[in-house]
Amino acid sequence: MRELNERRLRYFYNVALHGSIRRAADELNTAPSVVTRQLKLLEEEMGVKLFERDVSGSKPTDAAQFLLDYWHSSRSLMEILEERIAETRALKRGKVYISVSEGFLVDFVDNVVKPFNRDFPKIELSVNVLSVGDIVDQVASDIAHLGIVYNPPKVSYIRSFLHVDVPIKLFVSNDHELAKTTEPITLARALSYPIAKMPNNFGLGRTTELLADSKRIPLNVVFSSNSSRAIAHFICNGTAVAFLGPRYVAAEFGSGELKALEIDHPLLTENQANVIARSGRTPTKAMTTMIDYIRRHSKIFGRC
């Protein structure tokens, strides 16, 4: 059976409700002949008779009772749809899935997610920590509504809503010999020490490899993890150094156990944090509100 015509269904419903073609026509502000013609077309579409005429008017057949059930069900579903759309617009219902690089996790949860959840408790939030490549893939395939990443690839299918410069620094423990030096530290000297790093599919891991390639110095990697938190905690023992984002380290440790050292190199100074979504995707109300909360509450993106 073809899709039923909404106008004919409305005429059918009014005839069933009022028990008369004439009374239905009066209710619909049209001629009885128009109602009769629309009912005939509906019967032809369905291949069944819908009304029997008797002295009291038009009496629904068994088939008409099934069609009435369908009408009532479809009206109920439409009401539910309209209600849920209204709730979504008012942020009383909805979901936001966000994929993030771990370096943004502490700031995002503490400064953005908590106030967002307080203000919009009916919105379900899902936050997953992934590599840059996986975040971009999830955003591009609409698995994640938003991604928060370091240096995403410049591709046409990804759009950046917010971006901010985030220089990378060399971090050492306070008792490491580099923490005590007063002279400028060269990249070559920094790379001569044992290194803790992330895998190359993570932005910080790839940057560390590129730094070594730029000086043609082989890395002495003594610890590798896909968790920047694990790396930061590992280098507290003074046996290795690591290139990390200073805002993440500050959020995790404050100004206590680790020291940030400046090294002049474009790979360390020309980095960006980005809030991304798929190009062409129309942001939902929940998405745009989340982006606004990141802009207003994040200590990393607060300058955007």
N, C-alpha and C positions, 0 to 999 in steps of 0.2 A: 504494500500500500504506500502511495506517495505521502509526503508530508501534508498534514491537514491544514487547510486555509484558516487562519486566525479569525478573519471576519465572519466566515460561515459558521465557525464554532460559536462565536458570540451570538449570532442569530439563533442557532440551534438552542443554546442555553436559555435564551429569553423565551422561546416558544415553550420549552419544557418547564420553565419557571412559572410562566403565566397561564399555561394550558390553552393558549389561543394564539393563532397567527396574528389576528387583529390587535390583541392587547400587546403582543410582542412588538408589533410595528409601531404602536403608539409610544411604547417605552423607548424604542430606538429612533423615534422621530423620522420614520420612513414609511413608504407605502407598503400595504400588505403584499402586493404583487412582487416587490423586491425581496421580501422575506421568503415568500413561496419559492421564487426562482433560486435563491441561495440554498434553501433546504434541498431542493431537487438536485442541485449540483453536488452538494455534500453527500447525498444518498448515492449518486452515481459514482463519486470518488470511492466510497466505502463499499459499494455493492450490496447494501442492505437498506431495508425500509426503516425509517426512524420514528414515524408517527402513524397512528391509526386515527381516522376521523370518526367521531361519534357525536351524539347530540350535545354532549358536554364540552366539546372542543377537540383539541388534539391530544391524544394519549400516547405517551412514549412506549415504544416497543422494548423487548428485552435488549436488543442491540443498542437502543438509545440509552438504556440504563448503564451499559458498559461505557458508552461515550460520556455520559454524565460523570461517572467515576473518574475517567481520564481528565475531564475538564476541571473537576475539583482538585485533583492531585496536581495538575499543572499549575493551577492558581496558587496552591499552597507552596509549591516549589518556587514559584516566581516571588512570592512574598518573602520566603526565606532568603532567596538570592538578593532581593532589594535590601532586606534587613542587614545581611552580612556586608554588602557593599557599603551601606551607610556606616556600619561599625568599623569597616576598614578605613573609610575616610576620616572617621573620628578617632582612629588609632585605638579602638576597643577590640580589635581582632587583627590578626596577621602574623607573618613570620619574616624574620630577616636572618639570612645565612651569611656569615662573614668568614672569609679565610684570611689568615694573617701570618706574616713572618713573625717568628718568636720574639724578635727584638722589640716588637710593638705590643706584645701581649700584656705586660704588667700595666703600662700606661692605659691601654685600651680598656681593660677590665676595670681597673680602679677608678679611672677618671671619666670614662664614657659609658660603659655598660651599666655600672651601678646606678648613676643618676637616670639613665634612660629607663631602666627597669622600674625604678621608683616612680617615675612619672607616667609610664605606660605599662603597667603590670600585665595587661592582657596580650601584649605582643611577645611571641615566642622568639627567643634569640638563640642562635647556634653559632659558636665560635670554634673554628678548627685551625690548628697550627700546621702549616705546610711549607714546602719549599717555594721559591719564586715561580718556578716552572709549573708546579702543580696548582698554585693559586691562579695563575693566568689561565691555565686550562679549565679550571672550575668556573671562573668568571666567564670565559668565552662560551662555555657550554651551558650556562645558566644554572649550574649546580649551586654556585654561590652568587648571592645578589651583589656583594661588594668584596673587594680584596684590598688588603693593606700590605704594601710591599716596598722593598728597596729596589730602585732602578729596574722597573719592568721593561720588557722589550718594547721598542717603538713600532707597534703594529697597528694596522687600520681597525682591527676588530676590538681594540681596547681603548677606553676613554678614561682620562684622569680627571676626577672632580676636584681633588685637593692635592697640592704638592708643596713640599718644603725641603730646603737644603738640610742635609744631615751628614756633616763631616764624620769620617771614621778616624779613630785615634788608636794608638798603640797602648795597650793596657798591661801593666806589670804590678806585681805585689809591692807593697810599701818597703819590703826588705830586699827587693831585687836590686842588683847593682845599678841598673839603668835608672831606678827611682832616685838615686843619690847623685847622679851626674848633674853638673851645672852647665855643661856645654851642649850645643845643639846636637841632636841625635840624627844621624844619617839613616836612610833606608837600608843601605848595605849593612850597617852595624846592627840595626834592629833584626834583620833577617838572619844574622849570624847566630842568633840564639835559638834554642829549641822552641818550636811553635805549637800552639794548640789552635785548631781551626775546624770549621764546618766543612762538609762535603762541597764539591764544586757546583752542585745544582742549587745551592743556597747562595744568595748574593754575597755575603761576607766571605764564604769559602772561595768563591770565584775571584773576588777582589784580591784575596791573599795570594792566590796562584798567579794572577796577573802582575802583582807587585814583584814577585820573585822572577817572573819571566822578563820583566822590564830591566832587571839587573843581572839576569842570567845567573842567578844564585839558586842552587837546589835547596829546597826546604827540608829542614830537619823536623818533621812532624812527629811529636811524641804523644799527642792526644788528639783524637778526632771524634766529633759528636754532632748530631743534627740538632742539638740543643745548645743555644748560645748561653743559656743559664748554666748548663753543665760545664761549658768551657770557662766561663767567668769564675765559677767556684773552683775549678781545677787549678787555674793559674794563681789562686790565692796562696798556694804552697811555695811559690817562688821558683818553680822548676821550669816554667815556660812563660812565653809572652803570647799575646793574642791581639788581633785587630777586631775591634768591636765598636758599636755605636755608643757614644758617651751618654746619651739620654737613657738608654736601656740600663747601662751600668749604674747610673745615678739612681734610677728608680729601684733597682735591685739591692744596691749596697749603700746608697747615700755617698758620703765623702770619706768612708772609712778604710776599707781593706785594700782597695786598688787605686793606682795612680794612673792618670791619663797623660800621655806624652804626645806632643805635637811633632808630626813629621811632614815636611813640605813635599807633597806629591799630588798631582791632579787626580789620581785614582782615589785618594783619600779625602780630597776637599770637594770634588765635584760629584757628590752623591745626592740622590733625592728619595724622600719617602713619598709614596703616592697612595691615594685612595682611588681605586679603579672600579669600573663596571663595564659591561659589554657595550660597545658602540651600537647605537640603534635601539637599545632597550629603553623603554619608557619607565623611568623610576616610579615605584609606588610611593604612596604617602609615607609609609614606614621607612623606605629607603632614604627619601629626601630628608626626613626628620633625623635619621641616624647620621647622615652626612653633616647636618647642621650641628648635632651634638658633638661630633668629632671636632668640627671647627671651633666650637665654643668651649669644650671641656678638655680636650686632649692637650697635654703639655708639649707634645711633639708637633701637632698641627695647629696649635692655638694661635699661631701668627698668620694663618692663611686668611 
